Amino acid sequence: MSNHFKRMMLFVLLLLGSVSLPSSALAQSVNCPNPTIANVQFGTIDFATGTVNVSGSVAWSCTSTGILGLILSPQANIAMCLNLNTGTGGAQANPRLLSSGSNTLNYQIYTNAGDSQIWGSTATPTTPTPLLIPVSIPAGLLFSTTVNGNTPFYAQLPGTQTSAPASTYNSTLGVAVSGSYTLNANTPLSSCSSGTTVLNTGSATFVTSATVQKFCLVTTNNVNFGAIPSTAVNTTASSSINVTCTNGTPYFVGLSPSNANTAGAGVMSGSIGGNTDKVPYQLSSTPGPSGTVWGNTATSTTVGNGKAGTGTGLAQPLNVYATVPGANYRPDSYSDTVTVNVNY
């Protein structure tokens, strides 16, 4: 045997010996570290706002690591599951709660755009379904291969939550990442535990928030004196207005006749062309000719000659009285427009 042949045999033996390393040296791991989750902001709302729908997203990254790249890094199919807790707004999961002190707002987070699948956690019996993100990492030529992605989620805050006082409401939610993976498999995994190996994972937090602003609505009913004789004096009629303000919001209501008199003393004009008669009337908050004047000096902080109240989130009726001192005017239908000013 020549020396050249001996050297070749030695080279082959060394090459064959190089693939006989202990299995621990050939270990492969799959890691999906802490994702980044966008905050959910419902914005500024009031009790008259309808249902608010917004969306957020999860930015994630998974890496498959092997010693010799293509040879020792086969494809990894991953089931990454994001388990969402109830949050700091309250202990319940359905609906979830935003809180401001002891006051709360209902809301929910979903994994689908149709808002039918609540984003939950395997640790919560009432909402046991986490957000499942299937990830496939193909075999790579490098020591490690990374796949990045962004997965949306959806949030809904129901409208007409009238009992909520004006404030900023929030909740900090925690996400625990779990899952599993399988190597050399071409079929995506269908559940968190359907893989053969437990996934190296992490955690994340994000904040949900909404701001309820002070708000008032008013509805009115006409004051109708009906048909009265020309000899009538101190004729009184009444009606009501309904004020709906955010729970806990102080409000002050002023009444302003069309002549802008701040003491509630208005005049009614006739409907017949050429009739220049004006029928005076007086607005009051209590009945009768000597009732308490209801005018328009109220501000957002003082009642003036108006009426004061505090919102409950529900309609609150306020009685309005009007008195006509005399009716000795040309026969006609007389009317005036009174503006209701709700200051808050």
Secondary structure, 3 states (H helix, E strand, C coil): CCHHHHHHHHHHHHHHHHCCCCHHHHCCEEECCCCEECCEEEEEECCCCCCEEEEEEEEEEEEEECCCCCCCCCCEEEEEEEEECCCCCCCCCCCEEEEECCEEEEEEEECCCCCCCECCCCCCCCCCCCEEEEEEECCCCCCEEEEEEEEEEEEEECCCCCCCCCEEEEEEEEEEEEEEEEECCCCCCCCCCCCCEECECCEEEEEEEEEECCCEEEEECCCCCCCCCCCCEEEEEEEEEEEEECCCCEEEEEEECCCCCCCCEEEEEECCCCCCCEEEEEEECCCCCCCCECCCCCCCCCCCCCEEEECCCCEEEEEEEEEEEECCCCCCCEECCCEEEEEC
